[in-house]
Amino acid sequence: MSTSSVKDLESQNPPIEAVLPSADDAFPQADLPKQMHKKSRFDIGPDTWHNHFIAAYGEFVGTFMFLLFAYIICNVANHALELKSSANTPTTSHPSQVIMIAIGFGFSLMFSVWCFAGVSGGALNPAVSLSLALSRAITPTRCGVMWVSQIVAGMAAGGAAQALTPGPVLFTNALGLTCSRTRGLFLEMFGTTGLCLTVLMTAVEKRETNFLAALPIGVALFIDHMALTAYTGTGVNPARSFGAAVAAHYFPGYHWIYWIGPLLGAFLAWSVWQILQWLDYQKWVEAEKAD
């Protein structure tokens, strides 16, 4: 058979590889079930108005639930011990008071994160949102949307707690036990670092236990309150501090530490996490397990 005849046959009967669709064409990504897509818990889609609204709504409701119950529990603890100053803030510390407040904030955050992790990621804290944006788990635009929603929710929760409970507002942040502003700033920074680093390591990192992330996040806030409540009142969340200050109409001259400290803590937590990413620690951990 001549060469030209072979070419004519090949043109009329192309190879089977040219006829069959590729794997991508036969199974387009868009047609895969949603559970097949590997997404971060903070990934609710591109930056569209619809998705921004979902994130804002989830963060508002989650932050409101978290802070409303935490504020009320804090009020109960402080009223029960009658620890009030002229500014209506705790001035001393009692073990039972600290434990009750720590449990209130820790468990309130835990159940709120668990409820809204699948809606907006459950950051519920501007400092946590900043650490997520730095780690590229969310976009800067999404971070801004979450900030507004969280701060508004903090004010709403503070107003609701004030209206629902009799007596003065006793859930504001204030320095105590002769703690200075500088010490308070760094206590807030390191307390927020622990919280944000917990979020990055348990929720952003790809792990089989990601679905349990709310548990260590709540424990991290519990530990923060056990350590910081007597000294700073434990802000570690600008939305928490601002919402309470608005409800009590109480803005001390050092209120700024409850903003600068947590934001510095978010940067520090991201720095620690980023160094681990540069070291590619997961690769070496997996290699050790394989051996």
Secondary structure as GFF3:
##gff-version 3
##sequence-region A 1 291
A	DSSP	alpha_helix	3	12	.	.	.	ID=ss1
A	DSSP	alpha_helix	16	19	.	.	.	ID=ss2
A	DSSP	alpha_helix	23	26	.	.	.	ID=ss3
A	DSSP	three_ten_helix	29	31	.	.	.	ID=ss4
A	DSSP	three_ten_helix	34	36	.	.	.	ID=ss5
A	DSSP	alpha_helix	49	81	.	.	.	ID=ss6
A	DSSP	alpha_helix	95	116	.	.	.	ID=ss7
A	DSSP	alpha_helix	126	134	.	.	.	ID=ss8
A	DSSP	alpha_helix	140	164	.	.	.	ID=ss9
A	DSSP	alpha_helix	181	199	.	.	.	ID=ss10
A	DSSP	pi_helix	200	204	.	.	.	ID=ss11
A	DSSP	three_ten_helix	210	212	.	.	.	ID=ss12
A	DSSP	alpha_helix	214	232	.	.	.	ID=ss13
A	DSSP	alpha_helix	238	248	.	.	.	ID=ss14
A	DSSP	alpha_helix	257	278	.	.	.	ID=ss15
A	DSSP	alpha_helix	281	290	.	.	.	ID=ss16
###
